Amino acid sequence: MPKAERIEINPAVCNGKPVIRGTRIPVSVLLALLAEGESWEEILSGYPELKPEDLQAALNYARDLIEHTEEKAVAS
């Protein structure tokens, strides 16, 4: 499932931070939990409204941002 179906940016939700669609859970929170070593199972247990596809979408979103940034840095 494309990340656009899982991630939304709305200025009225969490000050426009990217969140999992239909929730107020910022992508940055999920990435921080993963970076701290939380397993997918632990995160999904703590946020029962999430699905594994939401975590994958958060990772894909971060990857795409990094790739886009690297492209700009090389072009500069």
Secondary structure, 3 states (H helix, E strand, C coil): CCHHHCEECCCCCHHHCCEECCCCCEHHHHHHHHHCCCCHHHHHHHCCCCCHHHHHHHHHHHHHHHHHHHHHHHHC
